[in-house]
Amino acid sequence: MNINVLEHNVVYENPYPQLMSRHGYFPGIEKLPSGELLTLFSVGEAFEAKMVICSSISKDMGASWSKPEPVFGDFEIGLGSMKPTLLANGDLVAVGYGIDRDEPKSFLEPVLDTPLGGKNYISFSKDAGKSWSRPELLLDDDLGLLETSGQCIQLANGDLLATGARFGVWSESNPADYSLYLLRSCDNGKSWKNEGSCFMQKDVSPFETRLCQMPNGVIAVIIWRLNEVLGKSLTNAVIFSDDNGKTWQEPIDTKVPAQASNLISYKDNLALSVHSYREGEVGLYVKIVDLSNNEWKELTSKNVWDKSESSKISSLKDMGANLKFGQPSIMPLGNDEFLAIHWAIEGGQGRILSHKFSVTA
């Protein structure tokens, strides 16, 4: 099987960089019942600044996009993101988080000894993303701020699942909570329950987790593992569940040397995955992977975009300076064509980029 790059496009860039600082980050994408594409992404003055969640629509399968519009009016999310998911009933739900940005200093420097202040949010749209409800708390408990940076997914049984780890608060005197928490809603997102840890490895922060459900019902979660004690990123891990997320098998090392990753069901037991390689052979890699028997077998790999300058990420402290692209996702367009979308710094500007590709035998 082959992955063929068809075109590259810009979803968002600052139209007036000489007049104002505006950078785009953290996109999420969904295909609407009309066939149009909807993306939500964050716009801010800098990587750690307060963000405004904006939406944009494409009527031509990602070739062009409408002028971005703020989604939540005067509501300030802080530093964070919201990602959309289309539900079976036609509604849209967006989950995400916001970090408090009331103090004019880098949040990455002091957080190793104190938990980050912020909230996990949820919002709904009943009109195909034209309007959204004011964000409300996703979870009402004492767990603290979770990095719910990916879309929630709806299972075949109707449940919604999301995952998130507590933001890094590691230090020698204050070891972090390394659990990846599983959140579930049985009522289309109206209420959520924390079902506890589905993954934990010593000294490993499980960041940028993404879920998908395969046609056979198996749920897969891919995980960027960052060992802040050793100061290095580990290869991605994947975990599987055969019972709608009630129990989870032991993690499998994918051997993929990526950080932020994502995956979707392709056909039968095959998945399409996308990975941000930020060290070594830097680029955005799309892979065809066989997940039969709850294993990870890479069949094909293609670097679809290799224009990033990136640096090693060893901890939260160097993430703000070294992150140059990330949070990729893939959206099926039909006829074995797909759109990969992510954010990237190009020419000093934070842009949202897309790459259209096809899969052929």
N, C-alpha and C positions, 0 to 999 in steps of 0.2 A: 504494500500500500504506500502511496506517495502523498505528501503534503505539498501543494503548489500555491505559492503566494501570488495573488491576483492584483492587489492594489493596496496603497497606503493612503490614509486620510487623516486630517486633523479634525477632531471633534470640537475642541475648544482651545483657543489661545487668546491672550490679552489683545484686544483690537487697538489699544492705544498705550503701548508700553512706555512711550516717551512722556506720557501725561500722568500715569498712575501705575502703581504696583498691583497686579492681579495675577495670581497663579492658580492653576487648576490641579486638583489632586483627587485621588481615591474614587474613581468612577465605579458605578454599578449599572448594569444594563439589563433590560427586559424587553421581550417582544410582546406587543399588545395584540388583542384579538383582531384588530383591524389590519395587522401586518406591519404597522409602524413600529419603529424601535424607540424606546424611551431610555434615556440615561439620566441618572442623578449623580452629581459630583460636587466636590467642595471647592470653593473659591476663597482665597485669602491673600493678604498682603505678603505673607512669607510662610515658610513651612510650619512654624509654630504659632502663627497668628490665629485670631478668631476666624472661623470659617462661616461662609454663607452657603447653604445647600441650594444648588441650582438644578434646573431640569432643562433638557433639550430633546427635540424629537427629530427623527429621520424618517422621511417618507420614501427614500430610495435605497434602502438596505445599507445605510451607513455611508453613502457617497457624499452626502451633505447633511447639515444639521441646522435646526432653527436657532435663532438668537436665544441664548440662555436666559432663563427667568428665575428669580428667587422663588423658592417653594414655600417658605414658612413666614413670610412677611417680616415683622419686627422681632421674631423669635431668634435668639442667638444661641447656636448649639455649642459654642466654644471651639475648641480644636477637635474635629472628628469627622464623621461621615454617616450617611444613611444610604442603604442599598435596597432597591426595589425587588419585590417578588410578586408575580401574578398568581393569584389563587384560582382554584377550580371554579369558584362561583363568579369569576370575572373581576373581583375587587383586586386592588393592589395593596400590599403592606410593605412598609419600609422599616427596617430595624437598623440600629447603629448606636453610636455613643458620642458624647461630648466631654472634653476635658476642660475644667475651669481655666480661664485665661485672664483672671482679674489682676494678676501681678505682672508687671512688664519685665520679666526675666525668663530665661530659658527653662522650660519645665523639665528638660532632659538632665540638667545638671544636678539638681538637689533631690531627685526622686528616689535615689537608691536607699534612703533611710526612712522615707515617709511615703505612705500610699498617696496616689494621685487623687485629687478631688475631681469629681465629675459624675455623670449619670449615663445610664443606658436608656435609649429612647425607642419609641415605636410610633408610627403614623400610618394613616389609612387614606386611600383614595377610592371613591366609587365612580369616578368619571374618567377613567383611563389616564390618570395623572394630571388632569387639568387643574385640580385643586386637591389639597391635602389637609388632613386634620392637624391641629396643633400638636406637636410631639408630647407624648406622655411617658411616664416611667414604664420601662419594659418589665422590670422585676422589682417587687417591693419586699426586699429582705436586706440582711446586713452583710451580704457577700462583698459589697464594694464594687468599684468600677471594673467592668470586664471589657476586653478588647473584642467586641462583637463587630469585627470589621468586614465580615462577609454577609452575603444574602442568607436569610433563612430559607429552608426548603420545605415544600409540602410533600409529605409521603403519600403513597397510594391509599393509605387508610384515612387520609385527611389531616393527620397531625402535622403541626409545624415544628421543625427542629432548628435550633441555632446553637452555636458553640462559642465559647470565649474563655480566655484565661485572664487572671488578674494582671494588670500592668505591672511591669517589673519593679519590685521594691527590694531587690537583692542587695545585701552587703554582708560582710563577714560576721557582723553582729546581729544581722536581721535577715536570715535566710528567707527566700521567697516561698510563696505558695505556688508550687509548680503544677497544680491540677489544671486540666482542661475541663471546664464545666459544660454539661449538656443541659440545654433549656428546651422545654416542650410546652406547646399550646395545643389543646384539644378543642378549641372553639374559634378557630380562624384568627388567632392572635389577640383576642380580648383579654385573656389571662394566661400567665406563664408560670411554670413550676421549674425550680432548679432541681434536677435529678442527680446532682452530684458529679463526681469526677469520672470521665470516660478514658482519660489518659493521664499518666504521670510518670516521669522519669527523673531520677535524682539530678539536680543541678541544671535541668533543661527547662527553659521557658518555651511553651508551645504557642508560637505566634502565628497570625495570619491563617487560621484554620478555615477550610472550606469543605462543604459536604455535597454529596450527590447520592441519589438512589438509582441503582441499576434495574433493568427490567425484571430480573429475578427477585427483586425485593431487597437485595443486599445494600446496605448503606456503607459508603466509604468516606472517610475523613482524611484529608491530607494536611500535614503539619510541617511548618518551618520550625526546626529545633535550634534554638540559640542557647549555647552553654556560656553564660556570663561569667562563670567561675574560671573556665579555661580561656574565655575571651575568643570564642570561635563559633561559627555556624556549623552545625552538623548537617548531614544529608537529610532530605525529607523523609519523614515516616508516614505510613498510612495505617489506619486501623479500620476494621470491618465489624459490622453487626448484622446478624441474620434474623434478628427478632425485633425490628423496628426501633433499635436503639436501647433496648432494655439491658442487654449485656454486650460487651465488646471483647474482641479477640486481642491477643498480644500484638503490639506494634510490629510492623514489618519495615525494615530499612529498604527504601526504594533505590538507594545508591545515587539518587538525583542530587547534584550539588547546587541546589537552588535555595532561594529564600522564599519570598511570597510566591505561592503557587495556587492553582485552581484546577478543577476537573469537572467534566460533565459526562453523562452517559452518551455514547455514540450509537452503537447497535449491538444487539446480543450481549456478549460479555466484554465488549470493547468500550473503552473510555477515551475521551480526548482530554489531555491535560496540558496546562500552560504554566511556564515557570520563569521566574526572574533569576537569571544567572548574574550575580553581581560580583563574582570573583572568578579569576581564570578566563575562560572563554565567555566573556560578557555578552549577554543578549537575551532576547525573549524567545524561548524554545517551546514549540508545540510538539506534543508526542501522542502517538497512538499506543495505548497500553491495553494488554489483555489481563483482565481481572478474574479470570476463571479460577475456581477453587480458592477464592479469596487470597490470590497471590498477585504480585506486581511483575508483569513481564512486558518489557518495553519492545515494541515492534518497529517503530519508526520515530525519528526525531528530526526536527527542522528548526533552524534558527531563522525566525521570520522578521527580526529587527535587531540590528547589531550596532546601533549608532550611539549607544549610551557610554558615557564615562562614569565609572563607578568605583567605589572603594570598599575595602573590607569593613564589615560591620561586626564588631566584637562585643558590643553591649549597647544598652540604651543611650549611654553617654555620647557615643559617636554616631548615633543613627541620624540625627538631624543634619549633620554636616556631610555624611557619606552617602545617604540615600539619594539616588538620582532617578530612579524609576521603580515602579512596582504596582501591586494590587491588580494583576491581570485577571481577566475573565473571558469566557468564550460564549458566544450566542449562536445557535443554529439559525441559518437563514433559509434553509430548504435546498433541495437538489444537491446535497453533499457540499454545500458552501457554508462557511462560518465566518464570524467576525470576532477577532481578538481585540480587546480594548484594555488600555492601561494608562497610567500617568507617567510623564517623563520630563526631566529638565533638558531643554534644548535651547542653546543660545542664551542661557541664563533665565529662561522663562519656563514656568510650569505649565505644560500642555497636556491635554487629553488626546491620545492617539489611537487610531484603529488600523487593523491590518486584516484585509479580506483574504481568505484562502479556501482552497477546495481540497477534498480528499478523493483520490482516485485509486482504483485497483492496480 
